[in-house]
Structure formats: structure tokens, C-alpha cells
Amino acid sequence: MKIFFFCAALACAQAPVPQTPPGQPGVMTPDTVIAKVDGQDVTAGEIQAMIDNSSPTFLQSFRADPAAAINGWFARRHLASEANRLNLAEQEPWKTQIESARDLVLANAMVSRASNSFSFTPEEEQAEYEKKKSRFEQVRVKLIKIGFKPGAKPSGTSTEDLEKAAREAVLGAHSADTRSEADAKKMAEDVVKKLRAGADFSKLVAEYSDDQETKPSGGDLGLVKPTSPYPEDLKKAALALKVGDVSDPIRIQLGFYILRSEERIATPFAEVREQIVFEMRQARVDALVGELQRRFKPDIVRPDLLNRFIPGKP
């Protein structure tokens, strides 16, 4: 979404406090006391209200450090109460600043309302899915991992030395516990050459792979999709492969991974419908914001004078 004066994070949904019977160990109800602040009980319901009605900045701070976020919330509320007692809201420059902040909140509310109001027919949703279907493909892959030990010395600098190290690995004399990164990279490159020349993948898995989870199944990792809990580099490489393609070695943590695409299948519409609808709404919001930007784009008549409002500008 284009950057304007709106905050897209307002759309963050918050989970309600679980409604469960009181008196059970570990069970939380809205009346459960979570903390004490300035001698007063703070319940689960009150904390949920904080979350539901606060800014995205508060949500981020709460996720990082809940106790610090609650501390800040009560401190701000106390200071605001004192400011109201002194009628500071009617004094400048705070009066104008409050009005500006109010405008920002209402502008965000209007964008959120507009976004939530957009609805689409099942036919429109299905058509959007068909248009973006390739983005939602899943790839079944097999892998070979060549591991290494940080700081391990290379077995040699010549091609012959590295090839010897690769042969020794087959015999178990050069394991991932002692293999250097340079040796692992050379070994992985050699495996890729063999695979692209037509070598049997399962045999090379048995000979070379250090990944104990996939090795018994011939290197089968299963389906990889954009939301899979794998490293981004692995997902990006897997999803870029055509069926039958073998990837270049991918360095991830303490190993080089070699992937082969076995099959590409489309993710069912039902699994991605929510994302599709979200993107369709975002497109409508982008169009709305873009129209407002064009409508209210200023025609600067005196840029020389406008620059005087910027500190440090001549």
C-alpha cells in the first residue's frame, strides 16, 4: 500500500480473552488479575481493552516487553489525567496538536472502514485466484545437505585435494563434524554436477547427505510453499525451480543444500482465499489513496519561499 497519512497496521485483529470457567489452574478469564499497578489490580479484560484500543506502536512494544508496555500505558494515562486537570488541551500549541492527532485517527478510521466495506463475489475471488495461481504453487522437493564445521581447516587448496576430500566423505573419513566450509562447498558443487549429468538422486543422498531427517526417505522434504517454516533462501530457491531442475548449492547456517524439484501443484483456493481477499481490498485502498494524492497534490508556486520553512535550507 502506498505511504500516505494512513496506518495500515490499524487492521491488526486482536484475539479476545478466552472465556473459560474460573478456578481452574492456568485458565484465564476477563476477571483474572494479571498484575498490580500503583496498588490497583489489573485484570485480563483490562489488558485486552488496552490492546484492542491502542496504537500499532503499543502492540509492538507489548509483544517485545509486556511489563514495560503496561508501565508506559499507566504512566501516560496518569500524565494525561494531570494535563486534563490543568486544562492543557485548551492551550496552544497543544490544542492544535490534539486536533491534528484527532484528524490522523479519523483518517485512519475512514481508510479502515473503507477497506472493510469492500466485498467481492465468489466469481471475482475465483478469477483473482486464477490470475495469481502461479504465486500459490507448492513444490515437492528432495534435498541433499553437505554440512561443515565453522573454523575447520580446508583439506587442501588444489582441485585434487578437494576432490580427494569428497571421495573420503563417501567412505565416512571426512564427516560434517570436521569438514571445512570450503570443502563442503566444493563437495556440494561436485554433487550438483553429478545430478545434472543424470546421477541417481537417491544414491547421492545415501552417499553424501548429512540431513538425518530426510536421508531415510531419499531426501524427500515434502511440499514447500511461501508460508512453509523453512529459511527464506531455501523457500525462494525451491519455488523458483521447474520440475526436474537441480538448484545450485544454497548456504544455510552450517551446511550447503542442494534441491531438486519433483512436482509443482497449486495450493487449493480455500487455503489462500483469505489472502486473496486481503490483497483485493488492499488494491482498492491503494486506488482510493492514489486518487486522494492526485486530488490534493500541491502546485508549488514559490518553491524558493517554501524551502525557507525547512531548517538549514537556504
N, C-alpha and C positions, 0 to 999 in steps of 0.2 A: 504494500500500500504506500502511496506517496506520502512524504512527510509534509504535514500541514500543521495546523494548530490542534490537531486531534490526537488522542492517545488510544491506539488500537488495543492496548492491554486492558482497557475497561471491559472487554468482552470476556475476561477470565471468569470462568464459573467456579463457584465455591461449593464444596460438599457440605451438607448440613450436619450438625452434630448428631451422632447416632441416637435414635430413640430406643433405648433398651431398658429393661427392668432395673430399678435401683437395688442396691445391696449386694450385687454380685461382684466378686473381686475382678479388678481390671476393667469393669464396664463403666462407660461414661454416659451421663445424662446431662441435659441442659443445666441442671442444678448442682452438678458435681463441682466442688471447689477445686480449682486448678492452682490458684496462687493467692497470696495475700499482698496487698499493696497499701502502704500507709495505714496499716491496721484493719483494712477492709477486705472481705472475701471477694475474689474474682472467680466467677463461675465459667463453665464451659460455654454456656449460652452467651455470656457477655463477650468472651473471646471470639466466638463465632460472629457476633454482631460487629466487632472490630474489623474482622477480616472481610465481612460482606460489604461494609460501608467505607472501607479505606482505599487509599490510592495504590496503584501498582508498586510504587516505591516502598510502601509499608509492607506489602506482600513479600517483596524480595528480602527486605530486612528481617521479616518474621521467619522466612524459610532459613535464612542464614543463622539467626540467633533469636529465638522466640522470646527469651527473657529480656534481652536488650530492647527488642521491639515494643514489648509491653511497657517497659520502663519509659521509653520515649513517648509512647502514646499518653500515659498518665501525666507525664511532665508537661507535654504540650497542652493537654486539656486543662491542667491547673493554670498555666500561663494565660491561656485564652480566657479562662474564667476571671482572672485578675484584670485582664485587658477590658473585658466587658464591664467589670465593676467600675473601672476608671473611664468608661465611655470612650475608649480609644478608637472604636470603629467609626466615630463621627468626626475624627480629627484627621487632617492631612499630614503626611501623604498616605496614611493607612486606609482612609476611606476610599480613595481612588484605587489603591492596590487590591482592596477587598472586592470592589466592583469588577475589576479586571479578572481576578481569580474566579469570581462567580460566572462571568461570561465564558471563561475557559471550561468550567464544569458543565455549563449548559450546552456549550458547543459539542463537547464530548458526548453528552447525553443524547443530543439530537442525532449525531452520527451513529451511536449505538442503537437508537430507536429505528433509524432508517435501515440499518443493517439487518436487524431482527425482523423487520417488516417485509423484506424481500422473500417471496416464495416462488417455487417453480413446480411445474407439472412433472409427473413421473416421466413423461416423454422427453421433456427438456433435460432432466437429470441423466436419463439414459443416453441421450445424444451427446451430452458433455463427456460422459464416461467413454463412449466410443471414440470421441475425438482425442482423448488423452489416454487411451487404453495402454499404449506402449509404455507410458510412465509408470503404470501399475503392474508391470510384469514381474514375475518371480523367476529366479533362475536356480535350477538344481545344479549344484557344483560338487566336484570332488577336489580334494587338495592333497598336497604333499608339503610338509613342513621340514625345513632344514634349520635346526637350531644352532645356537652358538653361545659361548661363554664370554661375557664382557672382559676385555683385558687380556684374553688368551693370545699368545703369540702365533703368528702365521706359521704354517709348516715350512714355508719357503717362498721365495719371490718369483721363481721361474714357473713357466707353464707346466713343465714336467713335475715340479714339486707339488703343485696344486692338483694336478691330475692323479698323482700318487696318493695324495691325501683323500681324494674322492674314492679311489679304489679301496683304500684302507677302511673307509667308513662302511663299505659294504661288508667287510669282514668283521666289523664291530670293534676295530682297533682305534677308531677315532670318533668318539661319541660327542653329543651335544654338550656334555659336561666339560670337555676340554677343547672343543673346536673353536677356532678364532672366527671373527666376523668375516674376514677376508676369505678364509677357506670355505665358510658356509655360503658366501655369495657365489664363489666360483663353482662350488658343487651344485648350487641351485641353477646356475646358468647352464651347466652341463646337462642337468636333468631336463630343462626346458628344451634344449637342442634334441635330446633323445625323443622326447614326446612329440615334438613337431616333425620328427623324422619317421614317426609311426610306431614307437615303442609302446609296449603294453603298460597302461597306466597302473593297473593293479599290481603288476610285478615291481614297478618302480616304487610304489607305495610301500610294499613289503621290504624292499631293499633299503630305501632311504628315509622314509618319513619318521619324524620324531613326535608326531602328534598321536598320542596313545588313544585318544577318544575316537578318532576316525580311522585309524590304521586297521583295526579288525574288520571294518566294513569296506575295505578297499579305498579308503579316503573319502567316503561319502559324507559330505557336510549337510546335505539336505537342501531345502529351499532357502534362498536368500532373497529378501525384499528390502525396500528402503527403510522399513521400520524394524528390521531384524537387529538383535542386540549384539552385533559384531562391530569391530572397528570400522570407521568410515572408509579408510583406504581399502579394506577388504571388500566392503559392500560396493564401493564405486567401481573397483576392478571387476567384480563378479557381474554386476549389472551391465557392464559395457561389453561383455563377451557374447559373441554369436555362438550358437550351438556347435560344439566340437573344437572351439578355439581354446588355446592354452595361453595363459597370461605370462607376462614377464615376472620375474621374482619380485614379490612385494615385501618390503622390510616392515615388520610389525613387531615391536618390542624386541624379544631375543630370538628372532627367527626370520627366515625368508620363506614366504608362502607362494606356492605355485598352484594355480586354479585351472580347472577345465570345466567348461560349461557342458552339461549333459542334456538340459532341456529348458525351454522357456515356456511359461504358462501365464495366462492373465489372472490377476487377482480378481476374485468374484466381485461383482458390482456391490453386493450387500456389505462387503468388508470395507469398501472405500467410499460409500455413499456420503457419509458424514463429511469427509474431507472434500469431496466434490462440491457439495452444497456450500461449505465454508468458502471455497475458492470462488464459486459463482457469486456469493454475496460480496466477497472482497472486491470482485471486478466491478460490481455495481457501485460500491462505496468509492472505489478509485475514480469511476466516471463522475460521481457526484462531486468529489473533492476537486477533480480536474476542472470541472465546469466552474466551480466557485473560484478557483485560482485564476482562470481566464477572465472571469467576470470582474474580479476585483484587482487585476494586475494594474499597478500604478503606472501612469505615464509621467516620468520624472521630467519636469520642465527645467529645473535648475539643479543638475547633479552637483555642480560646484558648491552650491549653498547646502545641499543635503549632506554632503560629506563633513560639513562643519559640526554636525551633531555627533560625529564619531570621534572619541578622544584619540589624539595622536595623528589624525588625518589633517593634511594642510588645507 
